Amino acid sequence: MVSSRRTAVGNGLAPTFGPPKVRRIRFPFGEPAPMNHHFVEGDIAFSHLVAVLSAVFPPGEEAFIRSVRRVEHRIDDPVLKRRIAGFIGQESVHGQEHRRLNQKLIDMGYPFVRLFMFGRDSRRQRAVVWIEHRMPSVAQLAVTAAAEHYTAILAERVLSSPEIQAIPQDTEVRNLFNWHALEELEHKSVAFDVYRAVGGPEWLRIGVMAAIYGLTIPLVTSGVLLSIATDLRGWRPLRVLRGTIDLLRGPLVNGLMADLRTYMRPGFHPDDIDTLALLERWRRELFGDAGSLVDHLK
């Protein structure tokens, strides 16, 4: 559905609800009750998918921030600059809280997560930054815009599906992903609009997404299988097989690739997918006067 709730702002398009709001928040993982090892209803495959997603978020979000900061000096529009500031603030807090969850997962016996827990001054981090600086800035930004479409599509599914919300799992992990999903929808078009504002061509935007799209299934599948392989409690082949089949048929994954393909349509804009009503509902539910996460704010 094409949204009518967009207004032209400078070289990009901005949602009418304003710049993303940065919320300082803290989740008490494993407190007061300890987390179950397979924290998604004892589902091995789903638990490891969530763990892998959480593992890649901090380094990914730090890369997204760097890509936008690299071209920020070329942005003159004051509204877009405020949206960039909100985007950077939200992504920074996301990284902090996912790092805290990731450390908890490592302590619980998810060693694969450690692969993504490298520090800002580590060799791996320096290697990533070295590669980024040898990419054209617009290409690096195209990767960020494509990745933000992934997170926005996943976020919409998480927040709009009663079936996903009904899956029994650790309360604070659910809270983390609901908050993260809300904010991903709030800033879903920022990197895209920055890309347009600096003159990013349509062919590069679509080509970068096509390359990432082709790698999605093999990379995610390999990551989840490796994570399960390093979890001694996860060596339950029949349970893993049943869980994998349920996951592929379920509301998070079923039809996901078709939704992701919308980004490759010429002329696409993230706000063509109208999520404003969903945002308003979840802002009230999580951070309204009686919101479930108000007491988590710092």
C-alpha positions as CSV (number, residue, x, y, z in Angstrom):
1,M,0.0,0.0,0.0
2,V,1.3,3.5,-0.8
3,S,1.2,5.7,2.2
4,S,-0.3,9.2,1.9
5,R,1.3,10.2,5.2
6,R,4.6,11.5,3.7
7,T,5.7,15.0,2.9
8,A,8.5,16.2,0.7
9,V,11.4,17.4,2.7
10,G,14.5,18.6,0.9
11,N,15.9,15.9,-1.3
12,G,14.2,13.1,0.6
13,L,10.8,12.1,2.1
14,A,10.2,12.3,5.8
15,P,7.4,10.7,7.8
16,T,5.1,13.3,9.3
17,F,5.5,12.0,12.8
18,G,8.9,13.7,13.2
19,P,12.5,12.6,13.8
20,P,13.2,9.3,15.6
21,K,13.1,9.6,19.4
22,V,16.1,8.3,21.3
23,R,15.0,6.3,24.4
24,R,17.6,5.4,27.0
25,I,16.5,2.0,28.2
26,R,17.8,-1.0,30.1
27,F,16.6,-4.6,30.1
28,P,17.2,-6.9,33.1
29,F,18.1,-10.1,31.3
30,G,17.9,-13.1,33.5
31,E,16.6,-11.1,36.5
32,P,15.1,-12.0,38.9
33,A,14.4,-15.4,37.3
34,P,17.2,-17.0,35.2
35,M,16.7,-17.4,31.4
36,N,16.0,-20.9,30.1
37,H,18.8,-22.1,27.9
38,H,16.5,-22.4,24.8
39,F,14.5,-19.3,25.7
40,V,12.0,-19.4,22.9
41,E,9.5,-22.0,24.3
42,G,12.3,-24.6,24.4
43,D,12.5,-24.3,20.6
44,I,16.2,-24.9,19.6
45,A,16.0,-23.6,16.1
46,F,14.0,-20.4,16.9
47,S,16.2,-19.7,20.0
48,H,19.3,-19.9,17.8
49,L,17.8,-17.7,15.1
50,V,17.1,-15.0,17.7
51,A,20.6,-15.4,19.1
52,V,22.2,-15.1,15.7
53,L,20.1,-12.0,14.9
54,S,21.1,-10.4,18.3
55,A,24.7,-11.3,17.6
56,V,24.9,-9.5,14.3
57,F,23.0,-6.4,15.4
58,P,25.7,-4.5,17.3
59,P,28.5,-4.6,14.6
60,G,25.9,-4.1,11.9
61,E,24.4,-1.1,13.6
62,E,27.8,0.4,14.2
63,A,28.5,0.1,10.5
64,F,25.2,1.7,9.7
65,I,26.1,4.7,11.9
66,R,29.5,5.0,10.3
67,S,28.0,5.0,6.8
68,V,25.6,7.8,7.6
69,R,28.2,9.9,9.4
70,R,30.6,9.5,6.5
71,V,28.2,11.6,4.3
72,E,26.5,13.7,6.9
73,H,28.5,16.8,6.0
74,R,26.9,16.7,2.6
75,I,23.4,17.1,4.1
76,D,22.0,20.6,4.2
77,D,18.3,19.9,5.0
78,P,17.8,20.7,8.7
79,V,14.9,18.2,9.0
80,L,16.9,15.4,7.5
81,K,19.8,16.3,9.8
82,R,17.6,15.9,12.9
83,R,16.3,12.6,11.6
84,I,20.0,11.5,11.2
85,A,20.7,12.4,14.8
86,G,17.7,10.4,15.9
87,F,18.8,7.4,13.8
88,I,22.3,7.5,15.2
89,G,21.0,7.7,18.7
90,Q,18.6,4.9,18.4
91,E,21.1,2.6,16.6
92,S,23.6,3.3,19.3
93,V,21.3,2.3,22.1
94,H,20.2,-0.8,20.2
95,G,23.8,-1.9,20.0
96,Q,24.4,-1.4,23.7
97,E,21.4,-3.5,24.8
98,H,22.0,-6.3,22.3
99,R,25.6,-6.5,23.5
100,R,24.3,-7.0,27.0
101,L,22.0,-9.8,25.8
102,N,24.8,-11.3,23.7
103,Q,27.1,-11.5,26.8
104,K,24.3,-13.2,28.7
105,L,23.8,-15.7,25.8
106,I,27.6,-16.4,25.7
107,D,27.5,-17.1,29.5
108,M,24.5,-19.4,29.0
109,G,26.3,-21.5,26.4
110,Y,25.9,-19.8,23.0
111,P,29.6,-19.6,22.0
112,F,28.9,-18.7,18.4
113,V,27.7,-15.3,19.5
114,R,31.2,-14.5,20.7
115,L,32.3,-14.3,17.0
116,F,30.5,-11.0,16.8
117,M,31.6,-9.5,20.1
118,F,34.7,-7.8,18.9
119,G,35.6,-4.4,20.4
120,R,36.0,-1.1,18.7
121,D,39.8,-1.3,18.8
122,S,40.1,-5.0,17.9
123,R,41.8,-6.3,14.7
124,R,38.5,-7.4,13.3
125,Q,37.0,-4.0,13.8
126,R,39.9,-2.2,12.2
127,A,39.7,-4.6,9.3
128,V,36.0,-3.8,8.8
129,V,36.6,-0.1,8.9
130,W,39.6,-0.4,6.5
131,I,37.3,-2.2,4.0
132,E,34.5,0.4,4.5
133,H,36.9,3.3,3.8
134,R,37.9,1.7,0.5
135,M,34.3,1.5,-0.6
136,P,32.7,4.5,-2.3
137,S,30.7,6.2,0.4
138,V,27.5,5.9,-1.6
139,A,28.0,2.2,-2.0
140,Q,28.4,1.8,1.8
141,L,25.3,3.8,2.3
142,A,23.4,1.6,-0.2
143,V,24.3,-1.4,1.9
144,T,22.9,0.4,5.0
145,A,19.6,1.4,3.2
146,A,19.1,-2.2,2.0
147,A,19.8,-3.6,5.5
148,E,17.4,-1.2,7.0
149,H,14.7,-2.6,4.7
150,Y,15.4,-6.0,6.1
151,T,15.0,-4.8,9.7
152,A,11.9,-2.8,8.9
153,I,10.2,-5.8,7.3
154,L,11.1,-8.1,10.2
155,A,9.9,-5.4,12.6
156,E,6.6,-5.0,10.9
157,R,6.1,-8.8,11.1
158,V,7.0,-8.9,14.8
159,L,4.7,-6.1,15.8
160,S,1.7,-6.9,13.5
161,S,1.5,-10.7,14.1
162,P,-0.5,-11.9,17.2
163,E,0.9,-15.3,16.5
164,I,4.5,-14.1,16.9
165,Q,3.6,-12.1,20.1
166,A,1.9,-15.2,21.5
167,I,5.1,-17.4,21.2
168,P,6.2,-18.2,24.8
169,Q,9.7,-16.9,25.4
170,D,11.8,-15.0,27.9
171,T,9.9,-11.8,28.8
172,E,12.9,-9.5,28.6
173,V,14.1,-10.9,25.3
174,R,10.5,-10.2,23.9
175,N,10.6,-6.7,25.4
176,L,14.0,-6.0,23.7
177,F,12.8,-7.1,20.3
178,N,9.5,-5.3,20.5
179,W,11.3,-2.0,21.5
180,H,13.9,-2.6,18.8
181,A,11.2,-3.3,16.2
182,L,9.3,-0.1,17.1
183,E,12.4,2.0,16.6
184,E,13.4,0.3,13.4
185,L,10.0,1.4,12.0
186,E,10.5,4.9,13.3
187,H,13.7,5.4,11.4
188,K,13.2,2.9,8.5
189,S,13.5,5.6,5.8
190,V,16.4,7.7,7.2
191,A,19.3,5.9,5.5
192,F,17.3,5.6,2.3
193,D,16.6,9.4,2.3
194,V,20.3,10.2,3.0
195,Y,21.2,7.9,0.1
196,R,18.9,9.9,-2.2
197,A,20.0,13.2,-0.8
198,V,23.7,12.5,-1.7
199,G,22.7,11.5,-5.2
200,G,22.8,7.7,-4.8
201,P,21.7,6.2,-8.2
202,E,18.7,3.8,-8.5
203,W,20.7,1.1,-10.3
204,L,23.2,0.9,-7.4
205,R,20.5,0.8,-4.8
206,I,18.7,-2.1,-6.5
207,G,21.9,-3.9,-7.4
208,V,23.2,-3.9,-3.9
209,M,19.9,-5.2,-2.6
210,A,19.9,-7.9,-5.3
211,A,23.4,-9.1,-4.1
212,I,22.4,-9.1,-0.4
213,Y,19.1,-10.8,-1.2
214,G,20.9,-13.6,-2.9
215,L,23.1,-14.2,0.1
216,T,20.3,-14.1,2.7
217,I,19.2,-17.7,2.8
218,P,22.7,-19.3,2.7
219,L,24.2,-16.9,5.3
220,V,21.3,-17.1,7.8
221,T,21.0,-20.8,7.4
222,S,24.7,-21.3,7.9
223,G,24.8,-19.0,10.9
224,V,21.9,-20.8,12.7
225,L,23.4,-24.3,12.0
226,L,26.8,-23.2,13.2
227,S,25.2,-21.7,16.3
228,I,23.3,-25.0,17.0
229,A,26.5,-27.0,16.3
230,T,28.4,-25.1,19.0
231,D,25.6,-25.6,21.6
232,L,25.9,-29.0,23.2
233,R,22.4,-28.9,24.5
234,G,21.1,-28.3,20.9
235,W,22.3,-31.6,19.5
236,R,18.7,-33.0,19.2
237,P,18.3,-33.6,15.5
238,L,14.6,-34.5,15.5
239,R,13.7,-31.5,17.6
240,V,15.8,-29.2,15.5
241,L,14.2,-30.6,12.3
242,R,10.7,-30.1,13.7
243,G,11.5,-26.6,14.9
244,T,13.0,-25.6,11.6
245,I,9.9,-26.8,9.7
246,D,7.7,-24.9,12.1
247,L,9.9,-21.8,11.7
248,L,9.8,-21.8,7.9
249,R,6.1,-22.2,7.9
250,G,5.5,-19.7,10.7
251,P,4.6,-15.9,10.5
252,L,8.2,-14.6,10.9
253,V,9.8,-16.4,7.9
254,N,6.9,-17.6,5.6
255,G,6.7,-15.1,2.7
256,L,9.6,-13.0,4.0
257,M,11.6,-13.1,0.8
258,A,8.7,-11.9,-1.3
259,D,8.3,-8.9,1.1
260,L,12.0,-8.1,0.9
261,R,11.8,-8.1,-2.9
262,T,9.6,-5.0,-2.9
263,Y,12.8,-2.9,-2.3
264,M,14.0,-3.8,-5.8
265,R,11.0,-2.2,-7.4
266,P,12.1,1.0,-9.3
267,G,10.9,4.1,-7.5
268,F,10.4,2.2,-4.2
269,H,10.5,4.2,-1.0
270,P,10.3,2.7,2.5
271,D,7.3,4.8,3.4
272,D,5.3,3.2,0.6
273,I,4.6,0.6,3.2
274,D,2.4,2.4,5.6
275,T,3.2,1.4,9.2
276,L,2.1,4.6,11.0
277,A,-1.0,3.1,12.6
278,L,1.2,0.2,13.8
279,L,3.7,2.6,15.2
280,E,1.1,4.7,17.1
281,R,-0.4,1.5,18.6
282,W,2.9,0.2,19.9
283,R,4.2,3.6,21.1
284,R,1.1,3.7,23.4
285,E,1.5,0.0,24.4
286,L,5.2,0.3,25.2
287,F,5.7,3.9,26.3
288,G,2.3,5.4,26.9
289,D,1.2,6.5,30.4
290,A,0.7,2.9,31.4
291,G,3.2,1.5,28.9
292,S,4.8,-1.9,29.7
293,L,8.3,-0.5,29.2
294,V,8.1,2.9,30.9
295,D,9.8,1.4,34.0
296,H,12.7,0.3,31.8
297,L,13.6,3.8,30.8
298,K,16.7,5.3,32.4
